[in-house]
Amino acid sequence: MLHLSTSCRYFYYTGPTDMRKGAYSLSGLVRNEMNQDVLSGDVFIFISRRGNKIKLLQWDGDGFALYEKGLERGTFERPVSEHTGHPIAIGYNMTAHQLQYILNGVVLKSIRYKKRYSHIG
C-alpha cells in the first residue's frame, strides 16, 4: 500500500524514462544518473515522456516496492523551479505534499503556502 510520509525523502528524476523498465532497471538510473543510494529507503519518482504514467520506487528493507499509475486522460504535472519556472535538475528533492498534489492532478503553480517556522541545520 502506498503511504506518503514526511519522514521520507522524495527525489524526482527529470530525464525521459522508459516506463517498460522495472525496479532493477530504475534502480540503475537512481545509482548512475541521480547519484543516489537506492537502498536508502528514499522514494524515487519517474514520469513517462508523454506524462501520462508515473512510477515510484522505494527499497522496503527486504526488496523493492514499485508503485505505478497510468492515467486514462490527462497528464501528471512535472515539477519546475519556483525561481525560474524552468525544468528542475536531475535528482530534485520534493516533499510528500508536492508528490500527493501531482498524483491527484493539482496544478502546483496554483498552490500558495503560508510562512511557517523551519529549523535548518
C-alpha positions in Angstrom: 0.0 0.0 0.0 1.3 3.5 -0.9 1.8 5.7 2.1 3.4 9.1 1.7 5.2 10.3 4.8 7.0 13.5 5.7 9.7 11.3 7.2 10.7 10.0 3.7 12.7 11.9 1.1 11.3 12.1 -2.4 13.5 12.5 -5.5 12.2 13.3 -9.0 14.1 12.0 -12.0 13.8 14.7 -14.7 15.2 12.7 -17.6 13.0 10.8 -20.1 12.0 7.4 -18.6 11.1 4.3 -20.5 8.1 3.0 -18.5 8.8 -0.6 -19.6 11.6 -0.6 -17.1 11.2 -2.5 -13.9 12.6 -2.0 -10.4 16.1 -3.1 -11.1 16.5 -1.0 -14.3 15.0 2.0 -12.5 17.4 1.4 -9.6 20.3 1.7 -12.1 19.0 5.1 -13.1 19.0 6.1 -9.4 22.6 5.0 -8.9 24.1 6.1 -12.2 22.1 9.2 -13.2 20.9 10.6 -9.9 23.9 9.6 -7.9 21.7 8.4 -5.0 21.7 5.3 -2.8 18.8 3.3 -4.0 18.9 1.2 -0.7 18.3 4.3 1.5 14.6 3.9 1.7 14.0 7.2 -0.2 11.3 7.3 -2.8 12.3 7.9 -6.4 9.8 9.3 -8.9 9.7 8.7 -12.6 7.3 10.2 -15.1 6.9 8.9 -18.7 7.9 11.0 -21.7 4.2 11.6 -22.6 3.5 12.4 -18.9 0.6 10.0 -18.5 2.4 7.4 -16.4 4.3 7.6 -13.1 6.3 5.1 -11.2 7.6 5.4 -7.6 10.5 3.2 -6.5 11.5 2.5 -2.9 13.6 0.0 -1.1 11.4 -1.6 1.5 14.0 -3.2 3.7 13.9 -6.6 2.0 13.1 -5.8 -1.6 11.9 -3.1 -3.9 8.4 -1.7 -3.9 7.2 -0.3 -7.2 4.1 1.8 -7.4 2.7 2.5 -10.9 -0.2 4.7 -12.0 -1.3 5.4 -15.6 -3.9 8.0 -16.5 -6.7 7.3 -19.0 -6.9 11.0 -19.7 -4.6 13.9 -18.9 -1.0 14.1 -17.7 1.0 14.3 -14.5 2.5 17.8 -13.8 6.2 17.9 -13.9 7.8 20.0 -11.1 9.6 23.2 -12.2 11.9 25.5 -10.4 10.0 28.0 -8.2 12.5 30.7 -9.1 13.0 30.3 -12.9 9.9 28.4 -14.0 12.2 26.0 -16.0 12.5 22.3 -15.6 14.5 21.3 -12.5 17.8 19.4 -12.2 18.0 15.6 -12.1 17.5 14.4 -8.6 15.2 17.2 -7.5 14.1 16.8 -3.8 10.4 17.3 -3.3 8.0 17.0 -0.4 5.4 14.4 0.3 2.8 17.1 -0.2 4.1 18.0 -3.6 4.0 14.4 -4.7 0.5 13.9 -3.4 -0.6 17.0 -5.4 1.0 15.6 -8.5 -0.8 12.2 -8.1 -4.1 14.0 -7.5 -3.8 16.3 -10.5 -3.4 19.6 -8.6 -1.6 22.4 -10.5 1.5 23.1 -8.5 1.7 26.7 -9.6 -1.7 27.5 -8.0 -0.6 26.4 -4.5 0.4 29.0 -2.1 2.0 28.2 1.2 1.8 30.4 4.3 5.0 31.1 6.1 6.0 28.6 8.8 9.0 28.2 11.0 11.6 25.9 9.7 14.7 24.8 11.6 17.5 24.4 9.1 20.7 22.9 10.3 
